[in-house]
Amino acid sequence: MDKKQEKVRLEAYESLPPVIKEGLTPEEKEMFLTAEEWPDSLFAKMDEFIVKE
């Protein structure tokens, strides 16, 4: 992942409501910021923020 992608993901993470951020495990936070693919559990927690194409 390049620096631009890292910055975009960090900005996205920081813009999440506190209740969502607090509900993430340290592993899920790391996956949010760096993973190529998210596990279903993370998608479930982010469901209302994901725009499906």
C-alpha positions, 0 to 999 in steps of 0.5 A: 500500500502506498503512502496516499492510500495509507493517508486516505484510510487513516482519514477515513478511520479518523472520520468514523463516529467514536462509538464505531471506533471504540467497537473495533478490536485492535486487530480490526483497526489494523485491518481497516488501515492496512488490509487488502480484504476485510473479514466479514466481521469488519464489514458488518461493523462498517455496514452503514458506512459502506457504499456498494457499487 
